[in-house]
Amino acid sequence: MPERYFKTTNAWSRPPQVWPRGWRVISGMMALGFLLFTSCGHPPATHPAAGSEGRTESVWPSNPPPNCPFAESSEIAGTEFTGRHREYENADTWFPTWASDGNLYSSYADGSVGGVEASSKGPHPTTGQAVIIGDDPLNLTVKTLGVHSDPATPYVARYPIGTLAYDGIWYYGTYATEDGIGPVVGFRYSPDYGKTWTDPSLTPLHNLFGEGGTVDAKIRMGTPHFVDFGKNMEHSPDGKAYLVAHGATRPWVYENWISGDQIYLARVLPSIRNINDRSKYEFFSGYGATGEATWTRDFATMKPLIEWNDHTGHVTITYDAPLKRYLMCVTHGPWPGLGPNDTYILVSDRMTGPWKLVTYLRAFGEEGYFVNIPSKFISKDGYTAWLCYSEPDPPTQPKRPAGGRYALCLQEFKLLKAETGPKAP
């Protein structure tokens, strides 16, 4: 569970809601409140029940802020939600990776899977691992593979970041935090898909990228996630694993797990020897004279892949192999981390950009977070896929689109071809 929530005796609760401009909360008049919301460019959509085979399609209008730095995509004109969705178990922090055995393996946190609970805060924080079996997002089997204890001292919590299953080894990353965001500690690894684990020799203070040290220290490689290259990383352009992260450098800016200024990119040849060795990593450092991406092994000199002050946050990238395009999902929450959360989707034919805007989903979910696109569930033509995310409970507003809750949430959507301009291949 993200740091902004706290657990009461019988339910998850949270501080009072912070509403976006143009909203009014009217006691006892939820219907009127919902009408006010739709008048701000967010029409409601109806959806069938979870697991339904019926479809109620709804194009979600893109409504970016005036200072959005991205040009609109000339290939993909937006997104359409089909109404098909499914939710599994009772935890969040789902970051699936597609292994060579055909299964997805994922982290989970601050909740339970099969009755096995993980709790990322406290004197003995734990992070969970699970296997997701099946090819149909509406009919999956999700099983716990237990929890693992990860010390956080001198911080107070230890949360999952990206996981990667490659050549039979499962790498599972975590970060330490006091309040907001903290340093990447490193990656534990398992040669048997979660039955046994070897911890890194790194610690929260002596961590992978040498960041943190104080509660208010700015983090650049915040909550990184592996780029999803498909089954067993089959579509990596060079055999390397890539990590995308969000961060901030301005000393006065508020930075947390879902808020920041920049997005960064790193890469490493994945192996047990390399994964926890900073000297084996390369970091995106800008563009050369002819526009090609440049890389450095000096963490201090890396440069942002994307910069949009106060509008970055949790970020993931998936390679859409049929389209030969990369899809980036960025979720940003307002200061101080109290939703609604906006999610925007970008597209590029290269990881290093330039990135174009597909859609800006204001208040997706209302408070959807940890959004990613599992490559396993992309259609053969590349235009239909599923968003993986979580939602807080209990809801404060009707879910948009319907179906989200505090769980592994899967929501089917379509990428819409632009009527003009070049078509995606």
N, C-alpha and C positions, 0 to 999 in steps of 0.2 A: 504494500500500500504506500502511495507517495507520502512524503513527510507532512503534507498539509492536513492529513486526516489523523484522528485519534480514536481509539477504541473505547467504547463505553461497555457497560456490563453485558448488554444483550444485542447491541447493534453498532454499526459504524456510524459515527457522527462527524460533523465538521463545523467550522466557524460559519457565521452568517454569510449568505450569498452576496457577492458583489456583482451587480447587474451592469450590462453595457449601456452606453448612452442611448436614450430613446425608450428605455423600458420603464415601466412603473409597476410596482408590486401593490396590488389592491387586495386587501384582506377579504377573503370570502368570495372573490370574483375571478377565479382561475380562468374561466372561459374568456372573459374580457381581456385578461392579461395575455392569453395566447393570441387573441386577435390583434392586440397591439404589436406583438412580436412579428406576426406575419405581415403587418403593414410596413415593416422595416426591411422588406425585401427577402423574407424567409418564409415562403409559403409552406403550410403543413402538408404532410404526405401520409396516406394511409397505406398500411402494410398488413399482409397476412401474418398469422401466428407463427412462432418459431418452428422451423422445420417444414413449413407449408410448401407444397410444390406450386401453389398459385403465384402469380406475379402481379404486383401493382407497381408499375414503373414510375419513377419520379426523377426528373432532371433537377439537380440542385443548382440554383443560380450561383455563379461565381461573383463574389462581392469583395474584391481586395481593397485594402486601404489606399487612399490617394497617393501615398509615398511608396507604393510597391515598386521595387527595382527591377522586376522581371517583365520582359515582353511576353505577350500571349503567344502560345504555341500556334503555329500555322498548320499543324498536323492533327492535333487532338483538341477538340472544341469544348471539352468539359466532361462531366461524369453524370451517370444516370444510375440510381439505385433501383434494383429489381424488386425489392421487397422480401427476397429470400434471406433468411438469417438463422443463426443457431448459436446457442450459448452453452458452455460446458464448465462444470465445476464451480468453485467459489474462491478464486484467488485472482491476482493480477500479475503484471510483469511477465507477459508471454512473449518470448523472442525465439520463435521456432527456427531450427536449422534442419535441412533436408539431408539425411545421411545416405550412405551407399546401400544400406539394407532396405531402403524405401520408406522408412519411418521418419517422422519429424521428432526432434528432441528439443525440449524447451525448458527454460527456467520458469519458476513461479515464485511468488512472494506474498507475505502478509495475508494468508488465507489457507484454505485446505483443498487438497485433491485426494479423493478416496478416503477422506477422514484424516489424512496426514497433514498437519499444519506446519507452515513455515512462518517465522516471525523475525523480521529484519532489525528490530530494535531491542534494546535491553542488554543485560550483562553477557548474555550468550546468544547473539543473533544467529539465525539460521536462514538459509536460502534453499528453495526446493528445486527438484528436477523431475521432469515428467516425459513420458513418451506418448506421442499422438499417432494412432494407428488408423489407417484407412485412406481412401482416395476421394471419398465424397464428403465435402465439408458439412453436409447436413446429417451425416451418419458416421461420426468418428468415435473411436474408443480412446479415452484419455486415462492413463494410469500413472500414479505416482511412482517415482523411483527413489523416494525417500528425501530427506533433508540433510543439509551439511552445515556444520557449525563453522562460522567465519568470524574470528575476533575483530572488533572494530576499534579498540583502544588506541589512541585517546579520543577517537570519535565515539558516537553513540549508536551508529547503525551501519549495517553492511547490506547493500542491495545488489541484485544482479545487473549486469550490462549484457553485451552481446555474447552469444554462444555460437560455436562453430563445430560441426561434425565433418571431419575430413580424413579420408583414408583410415577409417576405423578408430580414430582418436576424437574424443569429444572435449573441446576446450570451453571452459565456462568462466567468464569474467565477472568480477565484482568491484564495486567502489565503496569507499567509506565516506560517511557524511555526519555532520553535526546538525546543520539546518540548511537545507537548500541543495548544495551540490558539493562534492568532495573529490579526492583523487582516485584514479584507477589504481587499485592495489596490484592486480595481476590476474593470471588465469590458472585455475586448477585444471587438471586434465584426467581423463578416464580412458583406458584402453578397452573397456568392456561396456560402453554405453551406460555408465552410471552405477555399475555394481561396486566398483572401487575407485578411489580418487587419490591423486597425489597433489598436495598443496604446493603453491610457489613458496620460495624462501623470502619473498617480498613481504612487507608489512605496510600498514596505512601510512606511516611516516617515511619509510624507505620503500617507495612505491615505483611502479613501472616507469612513469614519465617524470618523476621528480617534482610533482606538483603538490600544492597544499601546504601543510605545516601549521597553518592558523585557520580559524573558522572563517575569516573574511577574505582569505586568499583567493584570487581569481583563478579559475580553472579554464583551460582551453580545450583539452581532450575530455570534455564532460560527457559521462554516460555513453561511451562509444558503442557502436553496433557493427557487426560484420556485414558488408555488402552481400546480399543474397544472390549468388551466382547459379542457383539451381542445385540439383542433386550432386552431392559430393563435389561442389564448387566447379561443376563441369564447364561453365562458361566464363571462368576467369580469363582475362585476356593474356595473362602472362604466368599463370600458375600461382600467383600471390593472393593472399587474403588482404582485403581492404577494410579499413575501419573508418566510419564516418561519425563525427561527434559535434556537439555544440559547445560554445564557450563564450567568454567575455574577457576584455582586457581593461575597460574603463574602470578606474578604482571606485567610482561612486555608484555604478550601475548595480541594480538588484539582479542577481543571477541565481537560478535554482534549477531543479531537475526538468523544468519545462519552460524556462525563460533564459534568453541570452542575446548576444549581438552577432555572433559569427558561427560559421560551420567550417570544420576542418576535416582533412582527409589524410590518412596514413596507410601504409602498406607493409607487409612482411611476408616472407616465405614461410608458410605455417609448418612448424615442427616442434617437438617437445623441447629441442635445444634452443629454438629461436623465440618462442612465444613470450617468454618473460625476460628477454634480453633487449634493452632499449637500443643498443648499438646495431641490432639487426633490422630496425625499423627505418623506413624512409617517410618523410613528411612532405606534403604538397607545399611548394614554395613559390608559386606564381607561374608566369609564362615567359618563354624565351622571346628572342627578337622576331621569330617567325610565327609566334603564337602557340608553340608547343608547350605542354606542361613541363615544369621543372620540379625536381625533387631534391631534398637535402636530408642528411642524417643528423643534422643539428636541430634539435627540438626548438631551440631558442629562435631560430631564423625561419621557422615555418610560417606560412601566410594563410589567411582565410580563403577557402574555396568560395564562400558566400559571405557577404557582410550586409546586415540589415538590422540596425540598432533597435533593441527592444522588440524584435519580431522573429527571432529564431527560438529554437527550443528542441525538444526531443526529436531526433532525426534518424531515419532509416532509408536505405536505398535497395531496390530490387531490380535485377536485370530481367526485362521482359524479352525473352529469347525470340519468340515469333516476330515481334516488332523490331528487334535489334535496337531497343531503346532502354535507357535507365529511367526508373521512376523513383523520385524522392518524395517521401512523406515527412513533413515538418509540422509539429504540433506546438503551438505557442499559447501559454496561459498568461493572463494579466497579473501585474503585481498586486498583492504579494503571493501569487499562486492560487487564487481563488477563482474558479471558472466563471462563466463558460470559456471553453478552450476553442481556439480556431485551428483548423488543420488545412494546410495547402499542399497540393501535389504539383511537382515540377517534372519536366521531362527533358532528356538530353540524349544524344547519340554517343556521348563520351562522359565518363564519370567526372572528368575535370571541366565539363561545361563547354559552351555556355548553356545555362539552364533556362527553360521557358516555362511559363505558368500554364498548367492545365486547368486548375480550378482552385478557388479560395473558398473553403467551406467554413463559413462563420458559424460558431457554436455547434460544431459537429458533435452530435450525440446527446446533448448539450455539453457534457464535460468529458467527451472521449479523450483518451490518452494512451500512450505507448502504441501508436498506430504504425502498422507495418503491412506489407503485402507478401504473404508467403508464395514463393515462386511455384511451389507444388500445385497450387490451385489456379494457375493462369491457364486460360483456354488455349486451344490449339491455334486459334487465329490471333491471340494476344490481346484481344479487346475486352474480354470478360475476366474478372479476377475477384478476389475477396480481400476486404480489409480485415485485419486482425487488430483488436484493441480491447480496452476495458473501460468500465464506467463505474462511478461511485454509487453506492446505495446509502440511503434511499433516494430516489429521484426527486428533484425539486421542480421539474417541469416535465411535460410529456417528452418521451424520447424521440429524437429526430436524427436518423431514421429509427423506427421502432425496433426494439429487440435488445438494446444494450443493457447490461447490468454488471455487477462486480464479478467478473468471470472471464473466461476465454471467449470473446465475442467474435463471430465471423459474419460479415455482411457482404453480400454479393453486389458488385457494381460493374458498370460498363464504361469504357472509354469511348467517347463519341468522336467519330471522324469529322474533321473540319470539311465544310462544303466547298471551301475555296483553298487554294494553295496546295503544296505538294502533299500527297498522301503518305502515311506511314507504310513501309513495305510489307 
